[in-house]
Amino acid sequence: MLNELRPTAARVLDPIGRGLARLGFSANAVTGIGSLGATVSALVLYPMGALFLGSLLVTFFVLFDMLDGAVARAQNRSNQWGAFLDSTLDRVADAAVFCGLLVWFVGGGDSRPFAALTLVCMVLAFLIPYIKARSEGLGVRCDVGIAERPVRLVIILTAVGVHGLGAPYVLAVGLWLLAGVSAVTVLQRVLETWNRLSDPQSSTGG
């Protein structure tokens, strides 16, 4: 589904990317600023209990990070290093979101069960891209799944932010929903990899 939305997103983001390029930003700089901002916001504000403000800032920097591709297209400088850096720093930002929330749960949030659930969500969030990378390393495509990174971020940031405004049960529902869709995505990618490895004609070069 996200692949179908990418052309529309590009039409929206490309003018902004051209503007950033004219200001002297490189794609890697956009990636770094977005990831660093999201990481610092989550690790500083979530443990303090500033859940709404933290989610607002993380969302802003995640959206800013999405402009790296538009800047690269504007400068005609897309390369494998940029893709590697973006993927790596995405994992750092994701970890920061879950770690900040985890610290809050064992501190002011005072909920060990939700701390454990947050840890489960973090492990699943790392498994999803790992399975894809490992599959592609074996020569097969594995980009299936109901919950790619943007979907997972929408769920967790919305749940945490709305909880920060005082709404009850929203964070609990969000965490359980995130754990569920992430587990399903892991299973989908494992099965997709198994099916493609069982069929030699399904490799990336086939």
Protein Blocks (a to p, Z undefined) as FASTA:
>chain_A
ZZmmmmmmmmmmmmmmmmmmmnopafklmmmmmmmmmmmmmmmmmmnopamlmmmmmmmm
mmmmmmmmmmmmmnopacfklmmmmmmmmmmmmmmmmmmmmmmmmmmnopaklmmmmmmm
mmmmmmmmmmmmmmmmnopacfecjbdfklmmmmmmmmmmmmmnopahklmmmmmmmmmm
mmmmmmmmmmmmmmmmmmmklpmkZZ
